[in-house]
Amino acid sequence: MSLTIPSPAAGPTPSTDPASPDTASSSRPEALAATPQPRTYQVRTFGCQMNVHDSERMSGMLEAAGYVPSAGELADVVVFNTCAVRENADNKLYGNLGILAPVKAANPGMQIAVGGCLAQKDRETILKKAPWVDAVFGTHNVGSLPALLERARHNNDAQLEILESLDVFPSTLPTKRDSVYSGWVSISVGCNNTCTFCIVPALRGKEKDRRPGDILAEIQALVDDGAIEVTLLGQNVNSYGVEFGDRQAFSKLLRACGEIPGLERVRFTSPHPAAFTDDVIDAMAETPNVMPQLHMPLQSGSDKVLKDMKRSYRSTKFLGILDKVRGKIPHAAISTDIIVGFPGETEEDFQATLDVVEKSRFATAFTFQYSKRPGTPAAELPGQLPKAVVQERFERLTALQDRIAAEENARQLGRRVEVMVTAQSGRKSEETHRLSGRAQDQRLVHFSVPDGAETPRPGDLVTVTITEAAAFHLVADPATAGDYSLRRSRAGDAWDRSQADSCGAPAPGSASGGTGVSLGMPALPVRGR
């Protein structure tokens, strides 16, 4: 199966005159039969929110080049957008590539591409280990994907293109959004920190900041399309502005988001404790649509380990930030990242982490077992810990955090919360007949709709009272219709239009465009990947 990528200026548009020869010939059955079918694609995403957003761009570029989303398991083009942060990232990629090798052999027109952080790191190694891959591209040249696929097809040879710096800011590329009611918006890429465990700066490069006007224009475009929630993305969002010399640029950006009509929820991830300043806390507290939720990576509660990690803050400062946030935003839900078993971590160091976790009262946590990543300074440090020691500490930490999460969720019983309904439901939704959504503080809420009450659409907002609490979610089962309030939203209207577009059915006020690619908007998990 072959494809010639269409160009926007490929030639004149066929006449719509009924007498036109082009029009007449296209109506003949034999001409219709000769029309080539567009090639299908599938993007498989691993890793962080930044990768998910990059996958939206890959999907947008492929669709701009004439591809269509695959409706089944087998696609003409499969793209892996990879992560290199965890040790098993390599095994996950090569395992998936191995599964696809016989599939591709049986389907000669099929193509496989690998991008993202692992591609930036491994480069030629991918083609050596998996010579059936057609294209390898890095984090700095996402926009090259369609051209690389076409070049590989035309030359019948694998294509490798890895750039050391951005050729174009990714947000200028076509983007196929996964969700009509909620979207990611990158405010920067790259990172200027030198954490010894992290390979991201080597793969994403130094921080590059977008201009505020470009960011706000993208947010406005999302809102115009029906979104009511955005999440601002950056490797270190609160250092935003360093490139153009404004240390308060991030707090100003949050306040500017508060001026956008129709934008109801603003979130951001991830900040760095060392650069988290009081003006940001004030902006969060004083901007109504900035949600009472904060992801604040701890990594370790031991000052010695933080120093070895080159994390330029200490546990006292970290706890002080949480106190200030809760002083201004009492109901804020705070999540975190924690690494267990960093080289040289003693039992005393680990106990310090447990102590900080106990004091911090995190709503949820990403907890990781340290894994050695080639190319990071920590990989060369002495005192690498045995797996059994790391596993035992990890289990103690997760048990503590599970208890705290359950206790914090129990405090939500009886609270009235506004929930934005999502398209995803819980695993037991068929049994419980509950829908799912996120409260303003990002807690996951499963709720039921009382008999006789109107069922919400994804993107609509319901107000309910929390009736049950578990460690990882909340439940709201309204006893009567009076306990349940539905607010239909522009986002729900956009959802209706997208569903009508996807099946070709007309919808009142529908706009052009289709449904998002099935990438999945990531939720905050309780534990690490």
N, C-alpha and C positions, 0 to 999 in steps of 0.2 A: 504494500500500500504506500503510495507516495503522496506528497503534499508540496505544493508550491505556495509559500507564504504570501498571502495577498498584501499588496501595498495600498495605503489610502489613496495614492495617486496612480493606481495601476492602469487607468484608462478611462475613457468616457463612460458615463452611466448609460445603460441601454435606454432607448426611448420608451416612454410610456404611451406613445401614440398607438391606438389599436391597429393602425395600418402599417406600423413599422415592421420591417422584415424581422428584426430581432425579437419583437414581441410575438409575432406570428409563429416563428420557428420554435420559440420556447414553450408554446402551448401544445406542441405535438408530443404524443406519448413517447416516440422514440427519442426525442430530445430530452425529455424528463428522465428517461431511463439512463441516459448517458451522463447525467449530472453526478459528479463524484460526491461521495458522502464525506462530511467533515471528519477529521480525525478526533478521537476522544482522548481525554487526559484524566489523570488522577494525581493529586499531590498528597504525599504521606509526610506528616509533620512530627518531628521529635523535638523536645526541649521546651524552651521558655516562651513567654508571651511575644518576645521580639521575633522568634522563629515563626510563630503563628501568623504574625502580621506580615512577615516576609513571604509566607506562603500565600497570603491573600494577594500580594503583588505578583507572584509567579502565576497564579491563576488568572489575574487580570491581564497579564501580558500574553498568556497563551490564548485567551479568548479574543484578545485584540488581533492575534495572528490567525484566527479562524478555527481554533480548536473548540470543542464543546466538552462539558463535564461528562464523565463516564456514568452511565446509568447502572452498570453492573460491576462485577468484580474485575473483568478483563478490560483494560484500557489500551489504546494504541501507544500512549506515552505515559509512563509512570515516573514521577519525580519524587526523590527522597530529599527532604529538607532536614539536615542532620544537626545534631548537638554533639559537642565534644567535651562537655563539662564533667560527665561521669565516666568511670572506668569501663562500664559495660556498653558505652555508646558504640565502640568499634564492633563488638560482637553482635549488637542489635542490627547494625547496618549490614554487615557481611552475611549474617544469617538471613536477612530479608532478601539480599541480592542472590544468595544461593538458592532460595526458594523460587525466585523468578527466572533463574537460568534455563531450566527445562521448558518453562512457559514461553519464554522468548524464542527458544529453539523451534518450538512448534508453531510459532507465529512470527514469521520472518519480518513482517512490517513493523513489529513492535519496537519501541525505543525506551531506554532507561537512562535517566539523568540523575546525578547526585550533586546537591549543592549544600550550602550552609557551613557551619563551623568545622565539622569533620572534614569536609572537602577542602576548606582553606588550609587545614592542618596536614592532611595526608597526601593530597595532590596526586602525584603519579602512582602512589601506593595503591590507590583505589583501582586504577586501570590494570595494575599488575596482579592484584588479587582477584579482580572481577573483570576480565577482559571483554565480557559481553556488555559492559556499560558503554553507552554511546556518547555521553557528555558529562564533564565534571566542571563545575564553576564554583567560585568562592563567594564570600560574604560581601565583597565590594563590587561585584558585577552581576547582580541578580538580573539586571536588564538584558544580559546577553543570552538568556536561556532560549528564546525562540530561534535566534540566529544560529546558535550552536547545534540545536537539533536539526535544522535544515542543512547546515554544513555537513554534519555527520551523515545524514541521509544521502546528500548529493555526492560526497567523497567516499562513501562507504568506509569510513574510518572514524575512530573515536576522537572526540574533540576535548581538549583540556585548556581552560582559560582561567587563570587565577591572577587577580590584580592585587597589588600591595596597598592601594588606597582607593577611595571612592572615585568612580568616573562620573557619577551623577547621584544626587541625593535620592535615596530610594523612594521617598514620598512623592516624587514627581512622576513615578512610573504608574501605569494603569493598575488599578486595584479592584479585585473582585471581593467585596466584603462578605464575610461569613454570616453576618447578622444584620438585619435591617433596623433593629431597635437599639443596638449597642455596637460601638466600634473602637478600635485601637487607633491612636494617633501618635506617631513618633515625634518627639521634640528634639532628640539628639541620637546619635549613634556613636559607638566607641566609648572608651573609658581611659581616664588619665591616672587612675590609681594603680598601685603595684602590689596588690595582695599576693602573697607568695603561693597560695593554693589555686589561683585563678588563671585560666588560659585565655579568657575572653579578650583582654587588651591585645594579645598577640594575634588574635583572629579577627577582631572587629576594628582594631586600630585606635588611634587617639580620638578623643571626643570631638565631634563636629556638631555644632548647634544650628538648628534651623532658625530663621528669623521669625519673631513673634507674629508678624503679619501673615506669613505663610501658614503657620500653625493654626491661627484663628480662622483663616480662610478655609482650611480643610475641615475644621470643626463645623463651621457654618454650612459647608456643603453637605456634611453628614446630617446635620439637623434639618436642612432643607429636604433631604431625602427621607426624613421620618425618624431618624435616631433621636433618642432622648437621653442617652448615656454615652460618655466617652471615657476612655482610660488613657492618660498620658503616659507614654513609654520612653524609657531611657535606661541605659546601663546604670546611670547615677543621676536621676532626674533633678535632684536638688542642687547639683553643680551646674545646672543649665544657666547659660549666660557667660560662662568663663571665657568662651571664644571671642565674645564681643565686649567683655569687660564690665558686665553689670552683675554684681553679686546678689542683687535682689530681683533678678529677672524671673526666677521661678515663682516667687510670691506674687509678682506683678501679673504673671501669666495666669495664675489661679484666679486672681481677682478679675482679670479680663474675661475669663470663662464665665464668671458670674453675671456678665453683662449680655450674654447671648440669649435672646428670647427663645424659649422652647427647649433649651438644654436643662434637663432636670437633675442629672446626676453626673458628677465629675469625680474620677478616681485617678490615682497615679501610682506607678511602680517602676523601679524600686529606688528609694533614697539611700544615702549613706549617712550613718550617725555622725561622722566627723564633720560633715558639711551641713548638718540640719540646724537651721537657725530659727530664732524666735519670730522673725517676720513671716516665715512659712506657717508656723503654728497660728499666728494671728490671722493670716489669710484663710487658713482652713476654718477657723472658728467664725470668721466674719463674712464668709462667702456662702450664702444659703445652699447653693447647689453642689458645693464640695462635700462629699459624703463623710460621715463620722467613722472613718475606717483608715487605718495606717498600716502599711507593711514596713517594718523596721528591722533589717537584718542584724542579729546579734552575733552570730557565728560561734562565739565562745564567751563564757562568763569569767574566764581566767585572764587576768591582766597579762600574765606571762605569755600565754598562748596568743592573745591578741597582738602582743608585740612581735612574736615570731611570725604571725600572719601578716605583719605590716598593716594592721588595721589601726589607724591613727585616732583611736578613742579608747577609753577604758570603761570598765563596768559601771563606775560611779556616774560618768557622763551619760551613758546609755540609760540608766534608770532615771536620771534627772530629766532626760527628754520625755520619757513616758509620763513622769509626774506633771510636766508642763502641759503636755497634750491633754491629759485627763483633767487637769485643772481648768483648761479652757473648753474642753469637749468631754463632759463627764461620761457620756455613753459611747465613747469611741471604742471600737473593737480593734485590737492590735494583733497583728500576726508577725511572724519572724522566720528567719533561716538559722539553723544551727548545724555545725559540723562536729561530729564526734570522732575522737581518735586521731586528732592532728598529731604529726610527729612530735615526740617529746611530751605529750600530754600525760601528766601523772594523775593518780587517783585524787590528789588534792586539787589539781586543776579541774578535773571533771566535777568534783563536788562543788566547786565555785560556779560552774555552769548550772548545776541543779539549783543552787541557791538563787541565782539571778532569775532562772525560770520561775521559781516559786514566787519571787517578789514581783515579777513582771505580769503575771496573770494573763498570758497570751490566750486569745480566743482560738487560735490555731497556729500550727508551726510546720514548716518544711524541715524535716530532720534528715540529715545525711550522714552516712558513714564515710570518713575520709578515704579517698582513693587517689593513688599516686598518678599524676598526669605528666607524661614526658613533656619537657619544655617549660615546666614551672619550677621555681626555686625550691618549693617545698618537697619536690620529688627527690632532691639531693640532700635534704636535712637528715641528721642522725636521729635515732630514736623512733624509727618506723615501728608501729605497734602491731603485735600479732592480731590476726583476724578475730580470734576467739575473745580477746580483750575488748576489741572495738565492738563486737556484736553484743557482748554482755552489757557494756555501758549504753549502747544504743537502746537496748530493751528497757533498761532502767529509766532512761530519759523519756522514751515514748510512753511508758506507763505513767510517769509523773505528769506529762503534758496531757495525756488522755483524761486523767483525773481532774486536772485544772479546767480543761475544756468543758467537761461535763458539769463542773461546779459553776462555771461562768454562764453556760447555757441555762442551767437551772434558775439563774437569777432573772432570766427573761420571761419566766412563767407569769402570765397575767398581763404582759405588756401588749399594747396595741402597736402593731408595726405595719408600715407600708411596704408591700412586696411587689417588685417588678417581675411579672410572669415571664418565664423563659420557655423556649421550645423543648428543652430537655426535661424529662420527668424522672422520678426516682426509680430504682430497680424494682420496687414492689408496687408501682403505680397501677398495674392491671388488677392487683388484688385490692388495693386500698382506694382506688379511683381518685387519688389525690393528684393535684397539679403541683408544680414546683416553681420557685422563684427566689430572688435575692432581696433581703431586707436592705435598708439603707446602709447598715453597717457591714454588709456583704455576707451575713449569715445566711445559710441555706435554709429555706422554709418550705416544707411540704404542707399543702393546705387542701381542704375539701370545699366544695361549693354546695351550700345548703339547697335542699329541694326547692324548686321554684325560682331560684336565683339565676341570674344570667351568667353564663360561663365566659371567662375572660379569654382573650387572645394573647399570644406571646407579644410582649410590649405593653400590654395594659397593666394597670396598677390596682391591686386590691389591698384593702386595709382589714386586718384580722387580728384576733387576740391569740397569743401563744398558749396552747393548752398542754403540750408535752415537750419535754426536752431530752435530748440524748447528747452524747459527746460530740457528734459530728453534724447534727442537724436539729432543727426545731420543727414542731408540728402544730398546726392550727386547724382545729375541727370546729367551726362555728355551730353552736347549738341551734340557732335560729337565723333567719335571713337578716334580722336586725344586727347580728354580730358580724355581718359580712358587708363590705362596701366595695363596689367596683367603680373605677374611674377609667372609662375608655380613653385611649390616647392616640395621638398622631402616629406613634410607633405601632400600635395595633392596626391602625388603618394601613400603614405601610406593609405590615405583615400580610394583610388580606390581599393587597395588590400583588405582592410577590408570589403568593400562592396561586392567584389567578393567572399571573404571567407564566408560571411554571407549567400550568396545564393548558394554556392557551385559551382559558375562559376569560371573558371580559369582566371587569370589576368597575363599579362606579368610581370615577376619578382616578383610574389606574394610570400609572406612568410606565414608560418603557423600562426594561430591565428585568432581570430574573432573580431567582433565588440564589443564595450564597452557596459556595462550595462546601462540601461536607468536611470541614477541617475541625470544627468543634471549638467553641469559645472556652478557654480553659477556666475552670473554677479553682478556688483555693483549696488544694487538698490538705488533709490533716497531716499526712506524712510525705516524706520525699518520694520522688519517682523511683 
